[in-house]
Amino acid sequence: MVQFDPERTLLPEEFDAPDPSDVLVGRYLVGTMLGRGGAGQVHRATDLLTDDHVAVKFVRLGTPTAAQQLERELTALRLLDLPGVVRLLDDGAIEDEAFLVMPLLEHGTFATLGQRGPWPTWRDELLTVLEALARIHFLGIVHGDLKPNNILLDAQHRPVITDFGVAMGHAVVDPGSWRAGTRHYMAPEQLAGALCDARTDLYAIGVMLRDMTRGETCELGAVLDRMTAPDPRDRPASAVEVLEALGRTSTSLFGSVAALPQQTDHTALTDLFVDTSPTFLHIAEDAARLLLRRTQGRRQRVQAELDRWVRAGRCRWHQGRITLDRRALDALEAEDRPPSEATLQAARMAHAAGRTAHGLSILQTLASADRPDVAEAVVDLTLTLWDATRLRQAIYLAERHGWQEARRLLCAARVISQGHCARGLAMIRQQPPATSTAIEGWRLGLAIFAASRSGVGDPSPWLALADAWADDDPARQARVASWRARTAYRQARYAEALMLERRALAGSDAPGVRLSRLTTAAAAALEVPSMEEAGAWADEARALARALRHPTAEARSLWLQRTVALRSGHPLPPCATWVDAAEAVAPGIAAQVAFTEAASAWRLGQRQLAGTLAGRSTQLFTTVGQDGAATLARALAWTCGTCSAPTPRAIEQAPDELALQIHALLARHGTPMRPPSVDWAQIRGRRLDLLSGEECYAALIGG
């Protein structure tokens, strides 16, 4: 992130680079150096927990100045979770060196955009920087060292403001003199050590733009003259004023709700938010409910509350509507929680009532190194939700507070959730039994899940350990029954799985627990087949998942509902946007949804749409390592004329029932296939993923 700059006026102290083979805090494999500056040096690294490429900035803490700069940067980055500002992923210290972990941005600097041509060709990027700068200033921070090397481009060539080591302002330190920065871009008041404010950053942006447009006659001229005026009183008062001068109205930052009636309702507020396509996140609905609760629907109060959300970086206006993510919404909802509610008991009660996400937000305020009971609860609630974002947050929490058992298990869970079951199982095997009974239960459950799915593990030894763990506790026995049901399901013993899930469901009073068992029970009933049970359980699961705001379970239950309709001979009209909604929460489920929608389109004679959806399903199944399912999806896409046929080797490696359908599908479309060896008496009465057993028999045997 830092690049060498001889004009930088910070202390030029340097230190030896870490050994490239070092693994920092057991997590980051440090690689080559990307740049060096007075504040430290930055290396490319690989996050071994997530396989992401990141940038690690090392700062030597040998001087008071360096310590102060680090404090400024950490404070600023923790406040600035904003669009257009680099994210702080992790931080820590080893001996006399601190480190900060941020996304890897290596697609050029803001000056790179000037190579495109005249400034109108990079107008949108400039406006993006100014909007980000306005949000930074709203939060009481002045960057103090804006220049092209501190505005980097991401993979989509969007500008990202970085390096807050000399940040100033009341949110970071008391406003006052601060001479650090880069001389060429420093405003006169900064060079003189006088008070700096938002206009100081605007001066730096103006100098940067003059350099990028030198010799170019353009409409920027008058604006740049004002931005680079020696006297700050002659400059624009804010980045918003510059945006307006460049034709971007203030509603790009503070949108207007003037079109709303004086007294509005939930429906009208919902329409303010960008969340209209099929979704399992319910952001618009929940944000509108929160907004209504805080404002009673009064237009003036709605405007003020939304302005506050924008200033806090929780949301932003885009084309007249508001965008925000689930994490920002959770943070806004947490503001309404009284301090008296922040107890472990309150978190557990919220979980028992089905408000698991709310319970988890309470636990985050209780986390500390000497609270093993909180560590257990974090594991319990996080794995109940089984959400990628919350898994990442819980891993970070466990790492920060030294919860080693919890951290190891959560890391394995995250790998398994990404579809890498064999790798996740190997991680669990390397872990000793947990000293916490609660965490040990999750360790056994994850191992059984991964072993039954990976194809390289035997779940039987883990199930034996689970029986011993359950002892005579009814709740634990119900959990083990559910684990045995899932194992039987994966081994195609569907009748046994259904029997076990019925037993497990009978002991499921807690909403989150019941939800998990409903989806497995519905999947088992689907294969028996017991379509009436499968449909009823899928309907109950989807309603419960929606009420609990459990996006992964809701996506899976939707897939079950639509698959029940497909296999019952009444396919629903295909909806491609459900795939996008599912992919936002779980790629594996998105692959299943895409295939079901493709099969429905195929059954309804919509060949082009079927081929498109089957191709997407192929990609998604491949991404999550389900090669057999990917081969079946590819075969369907081939019959629709959108790709080549699967290879014989891929067909040969597919599981039996999938291979049977692939053979039958190819045979139905003129490719002679040798009938596979199957028990036709058992298969002919079954409805499979795409073709029924009877259809497979007709295609391969005839009659």
Secondary structure, DSSP 4 states (H G I P E B T S, - for coil): -----TTB-S-----PPPPTT-EETTTEEEEEEEEEETTEEEEEEEETTT--EEEEEEEE-SSHHHHHHHHHHHHHHHH---TTB----EEEEETTEEEEEEE---S-BHHHHGGGSSGGGGHHHHHHHHHHHHHHHHTT-B-S--SGGGEEE-TT--EEE---TT-BSTTTS-S-----SBGGG--HHHHTT----HHHHHHHHHHHHHHHTTT---THHHHHHHHT-SSGGGS-SSHHHHHHHTT--GGGTS---TTS-SB--HHHHHTTBS--SS-SS-HHHHHHHHHHHHHTTBHHHHHHHHHHHHHTTS-EEETTEEE--HHHHHHHHHTTS-GGG-SHHHHHHHHHTT-HHHHHHHHHHH--TT-HHHHHHHHHHHHHHT-HHHHHHHHHHHHHHT-HHHHHHHHHHHHHHTT-HHHHHHHHHTSPPPSSHHHHHHHHHHHHHHHHHHSS--SHHHHHHHHHHHTT-HHHHHHHHHHHHHHHHHTT-HHHHHHHHHHHHHT--SHHHHHHHHHHHHHHHHHTT-HHHHHHHHHHHHHHHHHHT-HHHHHHHHHHHHHHHHHTT-PPPP-THHHHHHHTT-HHHHHHHHHHHHHHHHHTT-HHHHHHHHHHHHHHHHHTT-HHHHHHHHHHHHHTTSSPPPPHHHHHHS-HHHHHHHHHHHHHTT---PPP---HHHHTT-B-SSSBHHHHHHHHT--
